[in-house]
């Protein structure tokens, strides 16, 4: 599978911010919604980059989307 095809799969419906909210019962309003979406998009970018590097043998594990994908690292560590 080529890198372009993998990227399209990674950015498909299941990695959509609104889908994440619905799946995990999250309901943000106003500025928090915008901030969480921006965090999710940055985290998704990092996940895609990591997984492409994984495919090149640079990492020993694969990352995915989960209920914490719209959190910053500090929140996950708390």
C-alpha atoms as a printed R data frame, in Angstrom:
   type eleno elety resid chain resno       x      y      z
1  ATOM     1    CA   UNK     A     1   0.000  0.000  0.000
2  ATOM     2    CA   UNK     A     2   1.438  3.373 -0.930
3  ATOM     3    CA   UNK     A     3   1.929  6.280  1.442
4  ATOM     4    CA   UNK     A     4  -0.740  8.357 -0.337
5  ATOM     5    CA   UNK     A     5  -3.351  5.606  0.010
6  ATOM     6    CA   UNK     A     6  -2.481  5.147  3.700
7  ATOM     7    CA   UNK     A     7  -2.816  8.875  4.293
8  ATOM     8    CA   UNK     A     8  -6.260  8.917  2.662
9  ATOM     9    CA   UNK     A     9  -7.352  6.006  4.858
10 ATOM    10    CA   UNK     A    10  -5.996  7.732  7.986
11 ATOM    11    CA   UNK     A    11  -7.903 10.897  7.178
12 ATOM    12    CA   UNK     A    12 -11.179  9.109  6.428
13 ATOM    13    CA   UNK     A    13 -14.512  9.145  8.262
14 ATOM    14    CA   UNK     A    14 -13.355  7.290 11.379
15 ATOM    15    CA   UNK     A    15 -10.751  9.960 12.128
16 ATOM    16    CA   UNK     A    16 -13.208 12.837 11.860
17 ATOM    17    CA   UNK     A    17 -13.481 15.110 14.919
18 ATOM    18    CA   UNK     A    18 -17.286 15.127 14.917
19 ATOM    19    CA   UNK     A    19 -17.318 11.336 14.694
20 ATOM    20    CA   UNK     A    20 -14.942 11.181 17.692
21 ATOM    21    CA   UNK     A    21 -17.295 13.415 19.676
22 ATOM    22    CA   UNK     A    22 -20.318 11.297 18.833
23 ATOM    23    CA   UNK     A    23 -18.563  8.002 19.496
24 ATOM    24    CA   UNK     A    24 -17.328  9.076 22.940
25 ATOM    25    CA   UNK     A    25 -20.281 11.251 23.987
26 ATOM    26    CA   UNK     A    26 -18.315 14.511 23.951
27 ATOM    27    CA   UNK     A    27 -20.143 17.798 23.545
28 ATOM    28    CA   UNK     A    28 -18.021 20.946 23.481
29 ATOM    29    CA   UNK     A    29 -19.384 24.459 22.918
30 ATOM    30    CA   UNK     A    30 -17.952 27.636 21.414
31 ATOM    31    CA   UNK     A    31 -14.262 28.308 21.918
32 ATOM    32    CA   UNK     A    32 -13.650 24.988 23.656
33 ATOM    33    CA   UNK     A    33 -15.045 23.162 20.612
34 ATOM    34    CA   UNK     A    34 -12.688 25.085 18.332
35 ATOM    35    CA   UNK     A    35  -9.723 24.449 20.634
36 ATOM    36    CA   UNK     A    36 -10.467 20.715 20.957
37 ATOM    37    CA   UNK     A    37 -10.827 20.392 17.192
38 ATOM    38    CA   UNK     A    38  -7.453 22.112 16.685
39 ATOM    39    CA   UNK     A    39  -5.840 19.796 19.258
40 ATOM    40    CA   UNK     A    40  -7.407 16.767 17.564
41 ATOM    41    CA   UNK     A    41  -6.137 17.864 14.146
42 ATOM    42    CA   UNK     A    42  -2.600 18.400 15.465
43 ATOM    43    CA   UNK     A    43  -2.648 15.036 17.239
44 ATOM    44    CA   UNK     A    44  -3.965 13.369 14.072
45 ATOM    45    CA   UNK     A    45  -1.132 14.919 12.067
46 ATOM    46    CA   UNK     A    46   1.376 13.526 14.580
47 ATOM    47    CA   UNK     A    47  -0.282 10.089 14.509
48 ATOM    48    CA   UNK     A    48  -0.168  9.946 10.712
49 ATOM    49    CA   UNK     A    49   3.499 11.018 10.694
50 ATOM    50    CA   UNK     A    50   4.413  8.453 13.355
51 ATOM    51    CA   UNK     A    51   2.607  5.653 11.506
52 ATOM    52    CA   UNK     A    52   4.322  6.498  8.227
53 ATOM    53    CA   UNK     A    53   7.636  6.323 10.097
54 ATOM    54    CA   UNK     A    54   6.503  3.009 11.612
55 ATOM    55    CA   UNK     A    55   5.986  1.669  8.089
56 ATOM    56    CA   UNK     A    56   9.568  2.675  7.331
57 ATOM    57    CA   UNK     A    57  10.813  0.706 10.363
58 ATOM    58    CA   UNK     A    58  11.569  3.753 12.505
59 ATOM    59    CA   UNK     A    59   9.214  2.800 15.368
60 ATOM    60    CA   UNK     A    60   8.192 -0.469 16.990
61 ATOM    61    CA   UNK     A    61   4.534  0.433 17.555
62 ATOM    62    CA   UNK     A    62   1.578  1.901 15.660
63 ATOM    63    CA   UNK     A    63  -0.625  4.751 16.953
64 ATOM    64    CA   UNK     A    64  -4.375  5.192 16.583
65 ATOM    65    CA   UNK     A    65  -7.285  7.461 17.433
66 ATOM    66    CA   UNK     A    66  -8.977  7.068 20.825
67 ATOM    67    CA   UNK     A    67 -11.097  9.013 23.329
68 ATOM    68    CA   UNK     A    68  -8.059 11.096 24.325
69 ATOM    69    CA   UNK     A    69  -7.247 12.270 20.795
70 ATOM    70    CA   UNK     A    70  -8.608 15.754 21.506
71 ATOM    71    CA   UNK     A    71  -6.543 16.191 24.671
72 ATOM    72    CA   UNK     A    72  -3.108 17.739 25.088
73 ATOM    73    CA   UNK     A    73  -0.333 15.603 26.556
74 ATOM    74    CA   UNK     A    74  -0.577 17.291 29.977
75 ATOM    75    CA   UNK     A    75  -4.250 16.263 30.304
76 ATOM    76    CA   UNK     A    76  -3.484 12.647 29.422
77 ATOM    77    CA   UNK     A    77  -0.719 12.505 32.034
78 ATOM    78    CA   UNK     A    78  -3.003 13.846 34.812
